[in-house]
Amino acid sequence: MKRIHALEWEDLRWFPTAWRDYGTSYLQFIATRFDIYKSIVPILEKGLRANGKSEWLDCASGGGGGLVNLFKTIVKSNPNVSLTLSDLFPNAKAFAQTSVIDSERISFESQSVDATQLPQHLKQKFRTMFGAFHHMREDMASKILQQAVDDKAPIAIFEPLSRNAAAFISMLFVPLNVWLFTPFIRPVRWQVLPFIYLIPIIPLYILWDGVASILRMYSKPELEALVKGLKNSENFFWEIGETGSGPMKVTYLYGEPKN
């Protein structure tokens, strides 16, 4: 099945901020509660070593909460690591709440950061994207990878879903999960509750965006094609694969300079 760049509501600039922020918090709750990224720690450690300064930039961070478990694990073996959160639609309040966990090592960009055009002061960091690369059309995805090659900066892309039947079936449980997990998601956003329990627009929007995300996911051959089309891609070591166990295996693309 070929990749389809289907509509995701949260990508639209006019989409209600409170609804987008709730959707981000829901996904972060799932990522943290089920620790879906725990198997990718060795890849992060490899990227930080390649960076040489243990400077980590996360792009399209949402609220940043989904990285908490990973950061706590990384800092045990690398106390010098620093993490910068960024997003095209930065949620400064959520970023601030996340950075409180370790204010000396976690910082954030309060201004909008476009992952295809990083500002100069962020270019030399090891960059990551979690569950966000599928938002990029092929030309934008290529720009993100090409920028890393041009900057000679290591990069890692992670997606917790693949374009397969199991992923589509898992989406059937999204509305129920939203109803069940909302009381445990912090911060509580009182303004969204009527649109979850009385008029269930938000569970339907998350279901829609979940299905659209699966349709947008890059397969391993498609990722390989993106890498092959980069200028000077031969100057990088590239690794594309899957890690983890169970239904939520993480697809990853990792690249670092050869020299």
Secondary structure, DSSP 8 states (H G I E B T S, - for coil): --------GGGSTTS-HHHHHHHHHHHHHHHHHTTTTGGGHHHHHHHHHHHSS-EEEEES-TTSGGGHHHHHHHHHH-TT-EEEE--SS--HHHHHHHHGGGTTTEEE--S---TTS--GGGTTSEEEEES-GGGS-HHHHHHHHHHHHHHT--EEEEES--SSHHHHHHGGGHHHHHHHHGGGSSS--GGGTIIIIIS-HHHHHHHHHHHHHHHH---HHHHHHHHHTSTTGGGEEEEEEEE-SSS--EEEEEEEE--
